[in-house]
């Protein structure tokens, strides 16, 4: 979290912006991506929570404008951005500056969507606000084209009937909101953390393995904070034996089913591979990702060939997608027999060659079939070869 509590009444100093760049650089060096949230307070008690201060609207918009260049130049190591800024913990409630009025929160939303890189989603804490803005959800193809970039994060996931204020007290409205968030999870990332059910009167937390397995699938759970309020939830899932499955199913889980191609292809000609991929995870890939075919010769020379015909973001959970993925063989490549590998590198050019950021299929290595994950290349060997003539 980005703590802006010292800046409610002044601009962000250049020193803070420089430290942010340094933090992103450290993430890049470590091979990780960050979920970013800025807030003017991080209360630790119920009393403090009800009396927290955020900043006036003009100051919030000014801070977002100052952060825009930092976010834009570090898009490669941003996973998602949580809306933040408004109210306690940046969760868009209990604002001390009336920032949750429809007009004010819409201004903050628009500023965030402008500041956050266009390839990244913004997650909001309150589902009702997203529903108000987009009552009819777009198609996945429209979202892939940039039509919608708002998701939800639930920081009291599974905690009570309303998930401690995440959803409406009215049963009918609550049902509609939950249904909406479930459908939204097909389009935008859903994640968050569990919390203390005692924050609500007479809570009914959903703590069992059937609970997390059903709701992880329903809402397309992409990530869950593993360090906050574990006792009733994570600890019980570990004790009851389903935590391994939760970790396996969370987010996307792509399995290569088959890949069929011609045995030989001429230089300058097209190599077409009929590729089938099954997603057994709860969610899809949300950020752009490349598709490459790699040709590896017996001496270890590698040829990376950009491919067209597939978008990993379209591989929806619970489905098997089949597409023809095409590339053109360079005219100057040496003739001979090549091992064929599939790579799904990061979509940002700065990270595309970093194998740590490559997507690894869930397939186990199979030495007998020649199938294996090559950690150095960030690619999966399909166990087949192609002759370049």
Buried (B, 14 or more C-beta within 10 A) or exposed (E): EBEBEEBBEEEBEEEBBEEBEEBBEEBBEEEEBBBBBBBBBBBEEEEEBEEBBBBBBEBBBBBBBBBBEBBEEBBBBBBBBBBBBBBBBBBBBBBBBEBBEEEBBEBBBEBBBEBBBEBBBBBBBBBBBBBEBBEEBEEBEEBBEEBBBBBBBBBBBBBBBBBBBBBBEEEEEBEBBBEBBBEBBBBBBBBBBBBBBEBBEEBEBBBBBEBBBEBBBBBBBBBBBEEBBBEBBBEBBEEEEBBEBBEBBBBBBBBBEEBEBEEEBEBEBEBBBEBBBBBBBBBBBBBBBBBBBBBBBEEEEBBBBEBEBBBBBBBBBEEBBEBBBBBBBEEEBEEBEBBBBBBBBBBBEEBBEBBEBBBBBBBEEEEEEEBBBBEEBBBBBBBBBBEBE
